[in-house]
Amino acid sequence: MGRKEYYIDSDNPDTVLWGLSWRGIIGVIVAVLLCAGLGWAGWAVKVATSDVKGAGDAQIKINSADNRIQSQELFQDLFRKVKEYDRGIDVLAQAVKDNPTSFNRTNLTGQILACQGAIEQYNAETDKISSAKWLSDDLPYKINENDPATDCKETAK
């Protein structure tokens, strides 16, 4: 077994340096490929578990105290708004009967549209995954547009 030749002891230092640099280049290439492979493997695991992680993150958001409070308050506010708009329609309809000006008719039309918009918003909220779960028991799942209290029409007197 021969003695290992070092750069200083070599008769041809270029050969020794070339051998070291070639090994260094191969080592760098292997290191780059190893890092790329580990990065790809991490990405693949992240993609493979994204469905489970997404479902878990959604449950955390849905069950958060902030979401629960906000959703319950929103349903209460929207339902009260619908009833408030519906009662306002009766007042404005009487104003149109008393004084059928363009101003009064425009106000009545605006009130009806606002009432219908509030119904649509309430009903849309009941379909959302983040808020439907927190609908209070004393509120309807969907607003009944045939109920005189929430139909956005003048109540017959």
C-alpha positions as CSV (number, residue, x, y, z in Angstrom):
1,M,0.0,0.0,0.0
2,G,1.4,3.3,-1.1
3,R,1.7,6.4,0.8
4,K,-1.1,9.0,0.1
5,E,0.4,11.8,-2.0
6,Y,-0.2,15.3,-0.9
7,Y,-0.1,18.4,-3.0
8,I,3.2,19.6,-1.6
9,D,4.9,16.1,-2.0
10,S,3.6,15.5,-5.6
11,D,5.8,15.7,-8.6
12,N,2.8,16.9,-10.6
13,P,0.7,19.2,-8.4
14,D,-1.8,19.9,-11.3
15,T,-2.9,16.3,-11.2
16,V,-3.6,16.3,-7.5
17,L,-5.5,19.6,-7.7
18,W,-7.5,18.4,-10.7
19,G,-8.5,15.3,-8.7
20,L,-9.6,17.4,-5.7
21,S,-11.6,19.9,-7.8
22,W,-13.4,17.1,-9.7
23,R,-14.4,15.5,-6.4
24,G,-15.5,18.9,-5.1
25,I,-17.7,19.5,-8.2
26,I,-19.3,16.1,-7.9
27,G,-19.9,16.7,-4.2
28,V,-21.6,20.1,-4.9
29,I,-23.8,18.5,-7.5
30,V,-24.8,15.7,-5.1
31,A,-25.5,18.3,-2.4
32,V,-27.7,20.3,-4.8
33,L,-29.6,17.3,-5.9
34,L,-30.1,16.1,-2.3
35,C,-31.4,19.5,-1.3
36,A,-33.7,19.6,-4.3
37,G,-35.0,16.1,-3.6
38,L,-35.7,17.0,0.0
39,G,-37.5,20.1,-1.0
40,W,-39.6,18.2,-3.5
41,A,-40.3,15.5,-0.8
42,G,-41.5,18.2,1.6
43,W,-43.7,19.8,-1.1
44,A,-45.2,16.4,-1.9
45,V,-46.0,15.7,1.7
46,K,-47.6,19.1,2.0
47,V,-49.8,18.5,-1.1
48,A,-50.7,15.0,0.1
49,T,-51.9,16.3,3.5
50,S,-53.5,19.6,2.3
51,D,-57.0,18.2,2.3
52,V,-56.9,17.1,5.9
53,K,-55.1,20.3,7.0
54,G,-57.6,22.4,5.1
55,A,-60.6,20.7,6.7
56,G,-59.0,21.1,10.1
57,D,-58.2,24.7,9.6
58,A,-61.8,25.3,8.5
59,Q,-63.1,23.7,11.6
60,I,-60.9,25.8,13.8
61,K,-62.1,29.0,12.1
62,I,-65.8,27.9,12.2
63,N,-65.6,27.0,15.9
64,S,-63.6,30.1,16.9
65,A,-65.3,32.4,19.5
66,D,-65.0,35.4,17.2
67,N,-66.8,33.6,14.3
68,R,-69.5,32.3,16.7
69,I,-70.2,35.7,18.2
70,Q,-70.1,37.5,14.8
71,S,-72.4,35.0,13.1
72,Q,-75.0,35.0,15.9
73,E,-75.0,38.8,16.0
74,L,-75.3,39.0,12.2
75,F,-78.3,36.7,12.1
76,Q,-80.0,38.7,14.8
77,D,-79.2,42.0,13.1
78,L,-80.4,40.9,9.7
79,F,-83.6,39.4,11.0
80,R,-84.4,42.6,12.9
81,K,-83.6,44.6,9.8
82,V,-86.0,42.6,7.7
83,K,-88.8,43.2,10.2
84,E,-87.9,46.9,10.5
85,Y,-88.0,47.3,6.7
86,D,-91.3,45.5,6.5
87,R,-92.9,47.7,9.1
88,G,-91.5,50.7,7.3
89,I,-93.2,49.6,4.1
90,D,-96.5,49.9,5.8
91,V,-95.7,53.5,6.9
92,L,-94.5,54.5,3.5
93,A,-97.4,52.8,1.7
94,Q,-99.8,54.9,3.9
95,A,-97.8,58.0,2.9
96,V,-98.2,57.2,-0.8
97,K,-102.0,56.8,-0.2
98,D,-102.1,60.1,1.6
99,N,-99.9,62.0,-0.8
100,P,-99.0,60.0,-4.0
101,T,-96.0,62.2,-4.9
102,S,-93.0,60.9,-6.8
103,F,-90.9,61.4,-3.6
104,N,-93.1,59.1,-1.5
105,R,-93.4,56.5,-4.3
106,T,-89.6,56.5,-4.6
107,N,-89.1,56.1,-0.8
108,L,-91.6,53.1,-0.8
109,T,-89.8,51.5,-3.7
110,G,-86.4,52.0,-2.0
111,Q,-87.8,50.5,1.3
112,I,-89.1,47.4,-0.6
113,L,-85.7,46.9,-2.3
114,A,-83.8,47.3,1.0
115,C,-86.2,44.8,2.6
116,Q,-85.7,42.2,-0.2
117,G,-81.9,42.7,-0.1
118,A,-81.9,42.1,3.7
119,I,-83.9,38.8,3.1
120,E,-81.4,37.7,0.4
121,Q,-78.4,38.5,2.7
122,Y,-80.0,36.6,5.6
123,N,-80.8,33.6,3.4
124,A,-77.3,33.6,1.9
125,E,-75.7,33.6,5.4
126,T,-77.6,30.5,6.3
127,D,-75.9,28.7,3.4
128,K,-72.4,29.7,4.5
129,I,-70.3,27.0,6.2
130,S,-68.8,29.6,8.5
131,S,-72.0,31.0,9.9
132,A,-75.0,28.6,9.4
133,K,-73.9,26.5,12.4
134,W,-74.4,29.4,14.7
135,L,-78.0,30.4,13.7
136,S,-80.0,30.8,17.0
137,D,-82.8,28.4,17.6
138,D,-85.3,31.3,17.8
139,L,-84.6,32.4,14.3
140,P,-85.8,30.7,11.1
141,Y,-83.4,28.9,8.9
142,K,-84.7,30.8,5.9
143,I,-86.9,33.8,6.0
144,N,-90.5,33.0,4.9
145,E,-91.5,35.5,2.3
146,N,-95.1,34.5,2.7
147,D,-95.2,35.6,6.4
148,P,-96.8,39.1,6.6
149,A,-94.1,40.1,9.1
150,T,-91.3,39.4,6.7
151,D,-92.8,39.5,3.2
152,C,-91.6,43.0,2.2
153,K,-95.1,43.9,1.2
154,E,-97.7,46.3,2.6
155,T,-99.8,44.6,5.3
156,A,-103.4,44.7,4.5
157,K,-105.4,46.8,6.9
